[in-house]
Amino acid sequence: MASTRKVSKGFTLIELLVVISIIGVLVSLLLPAVQSAREAARRAQCVNNLKQLGLAFHNYESRNGSFPLSAMASTPSAGWGAWGNNGMTWRQLILPELEQGTIYNSINFSFHMGGDEGNAMRTAWMTVQKVFLCPSDSDYPEGFAPLNDMNRGSFPMFSPPGVDKVHVTNYNMSFGDNYAIGGLANGGVNPWESPCTGTVPQIGQPGFWGTTYDCAISNANGGGQMRGFADYRTGQPPATVASVRDGLSNTVLVGEVLPSQDANNELFTATGAASGMTLPFNLKTDKPGDGFGNANFQSRSSYAARGFKSHHPGGLNMLFADGSVKYMKSSTSPVVRCALGSRSGGEVISASDY
């Protein structure tokens, strides 16, 4: 009696290829969604970091009656190479309000960060402070850049002896609509700021980087004044709540920045303390360094690098002086940026403008 066997039929090559192509299509559809979800989570963490900073600012203000100094420096007439203090920034001053008392207590604010006294700063210098880092910026995942490297690193004013890296940051205080670039050494003008001649609208005001310098950045007592919250070197009094006459909810206090696009970005000293609102948001300055203050506006060592920017798509997060965090579009107009940068300019704008 003949036996019958059931022969199982496998996939043909064509069927297998169809299945593989379907899987490929599904993966290609899912990957952008996964990446978008991950970016949303990173952006939410960035917002949380800024809200923590906002709370710390207001706790500091409640305790001291003013917002913190942008930087501990006060030598308006001593020249660019002289400093009356150790140049530490607002970030160190608000550490207790960020529940970082251990790091704060390791800092001797009477000591200079350079030379032998700088050895006392090594613990704080080498400690990662994640609240100052945006997770969407993967350029320096550990939070450190090479010391004094024009192409990839940063140039702090001072550093402890023997260190070879610098703690960078993704959050700078705002010096508002003061000049970020100003007039160039060759007499030329930059494409984003108005000459210091009273044009309308005036994009940029006397007081380079929030200081008392004149329009030519040659006279430290030249009539400039801090328009935002930061004066990085001429010792003007810190801003108070009462001085924000435009309204706390209408004035930017802190915004996002990218260390890889600014050779002066760093956590501890005054040159890395603040950025300005005259420059376009997310302006790329990712080319190698070419000397500080140069006219190559794509260079990370030009003053064009001193604007606000992020790796978030289409815009960046900004902390306002009332503690709120708002997402601002890259296309925000210069007039609106400057209005949001000044504490008491009297400008009238709508929330729909940004």
Buried (B, 14 or more C-beta within 10 A) or exposed (E): EEEEEEEEEEEEEEEEEEEEEEEEEEEEEEEEEEEEEEBEEBBEBBBEBBBBBBBBBBBBBEEEEBBBBBBBBBBBEEEEEEBEBBBBBBBBBBBBBBEBEEBBEBBEEEBBBBEEBBEBBBBBBEEEBEBBBBBBBEBBEEBBBBBEBBEBBBBBBBBBEEBEBBBBBBBBBBBBBBBBBBBEEEEEEBEBBBBBEEEEEBBBBBBBBBBBBBBEBEBBEBEBBBBBBBBBBBBBEBBEBEBBEBEBEBBBBBBBBBBBBBBBBBBBBBBBBBBBBBBBBBBBBBBEBBEBEBBBBBBBBBBBBBBBBBBBEEBBBBBBBBBBBBBBBBEBBBBBBBBBBBBBBEBEBEEEBB
